[in-house]
């Protein structure tokens, strides 16, 4: 389903990339690298009538720290040939605003050549 030229996200339903990351997080949990994780567990208020729903909340095993991970598809740049996360401007603004307002780590993740890459947004 398309909505104004962009893919429409149905809350509570993972896309293929999010499902792939969910599987990755499941393995990290089994290995003891993370304590727990949840998909779209909460909405963070970032302004009047403006909220941000992170894709995943991760609880780290070692110190119990909370991180929010935003999963994006990797797109290969025509100019550089490097894969980078595909993120719309409005989503990027919301992630950065949430990172400034809330005391958690906000991390964008994408996959390149079978490996997950991370970029901290704080």
C-alpha positions as CSV (number, residue, x, y, z in Angstrom):
1,X,0.0,0.0,0.0
2,X,1.3,3.4,-0.9
3,X,0.5,6.7,0.9
4,X,1.5,9.9,-0.8
5,X,4.3,8.3,-2.8
6,X,5.8,6.6,0.3
7,X,5.3,3.2,1.7
8,X,2.7,3.3,4.5
9,X,3.7,1.7,7.8
10,X,1.1,-0.2,9.7
11,X,1.8,0.1,13.4
12,X,2.8,-3.2,15.1
13,X,3.7,-4.9,11.8
14,X,7.3,-5.3,10.8
15,X,8.6,-4.9,7.3
16,X,11.2,-7.3,5.9
17,X,14.2,-5.4,7.1
18,X,12.7,-5.0,10.6
19,X,11.9,-8.7,10.7
20,X,15.5,-9.5,9.7
21,X,16.8,-7.2,12.5
22,X,14.3,-8.9,15.0
23,X,15.9,-12.2,14.1
24,X,19.4,-10.7,14.6
25,X,18.3,-9.4,18.0
26,X,16.9,-12.8,19.0
27,X,20.4,-14.3,18.4
28,X,22.0,-11.6,20.4
29,X,19.6,-12.3,23.3
30,X,20.4,-16.0,23.2
31,X,24.1,-15.2,23.2
32,X,23.6,-13.0,26.3
33,X,24.8,-9.8,24.5
34,X,21.4,-8.1,25.2
35,X,19.0,-8.7,28.0
36,X,15.8,-8.1,26.1
37,X,14.2,-6.2,23.2
38,X,10.8,-5.2,22.0
39,X,9.3,-4.0,18.8
40,X,7.6,-0.5,18.8
41,X,7.0,-0.7,22.6
42,X,6.3,3.0,23.2
43,X,5.9,6.4,21.7
44,X,8.1,9.3,22.7
45,X,6.7,12.8,22.8
46,X,9.0,15.2,20.9
47,X,6.6,18.2,20.7
48,X,3.0,19.4,20.6
49,X,1.0,16.8,18.6
50,X,4.3,15.2,17.5
51,X,5.5,11.7,18.6
52,X,8.3,9.4,17.5
53,X,7.9,5.6,17.7
54,X,11.3,3.9,17.6
55,X,11.4,0.5,15.9
56,X,13.1,-1.4,18.7
57,X,13.9,-0.8,22.4
58,X,17.0,-2.8,23.5
59,X,18.1,-3.4,27.1
60,X,21.8,-4.1,27.3
61,X,22.9,-7.0,29.4
62,X,26.0,-5.5,31.0
63,X,24.5,-2.4,32.6
64,X,20.8,-2.6,31.8
65,X,21.1,0.5,29.6
66,X,18.2,1.3,27.3
67,X,18.8,2.0,23.6
68,X,16.4,2.7,20.8
69,X,17.2,1.4,17.4
70,X,15.7,2.7,14.1
71,X,16.0,0.1,11.3
72,X,16.4,1.4,7.8
73,X,17.0,-0.2,4.4
74,X,20.5,0.2,3.0
75,X,20.7,2.0,-0.3
76,X,23.8,2.1,-2.5
77,X,24.9,5.7,-3.3
78,X,25.4,6.2,-7.1
79,X,28.1,8.8,-6.4
80,X,30.3,6.9,-3.8
81,X,29.2,3.3,-4.2
82,X,28.8,3.0,-0.4
83,X,25.7,1.7,1.2
84,X,24.0,4.1,3.6
85,X,20.7,4.0,5.4
86,X,17.7,5.3,3.5
87,X,15.9,7.8,5.7
88,X,13.4,10.5,4.9
89,X,14.1,14.0,6.1
90,X,11.1,14.1,8.4
91,X,12.1,10.8,10.1
92,X,15.7,12.0,10.6
93,X,14.4,15.2,12.3
94,X,12.2,13.2,14.6
95,X,15.1,10.8,15.5
96,X,17.5,13.7,16.2
97,X,14.8,15.6,18.3
98,X,14.1,12.5,20.4
99,X,17.9,12.0,20.9
100,X,18.2,15.6,22.2
101,X,15.2,15.3,24.5
102,X,15.5,11.8,26.0
103,X,18.3,10.2,28.1
104,X,18.8,7.1,25.9
105,X,21.0,6.1,23.1
106,X,19.4,6.4,19.7
107,X,21.0,4.3,17.0
108,X,20.2,3.9,13.3
109,X,20.9,0.5,11.9
110,X,21.1,-0.8,8.3
111,X,22.5,-3.9,6.6
112,X,25.3,-4.0,4.1
113,X,26.8,-7.2,2.6
114,X,25.1,-9.3,5.3
115,X,26.4,-7.2,8.2
116,X,24.5,-4.8,10.4
117,X,26.0,-1.3,10.6
118,X,25.2,1.3,13.3
119,X,25.3,5.0,13.6
120,X,24.7,6.7,16.9
121,X,22.3,9.6,16.6
122,X,23.1,11.3,20.0
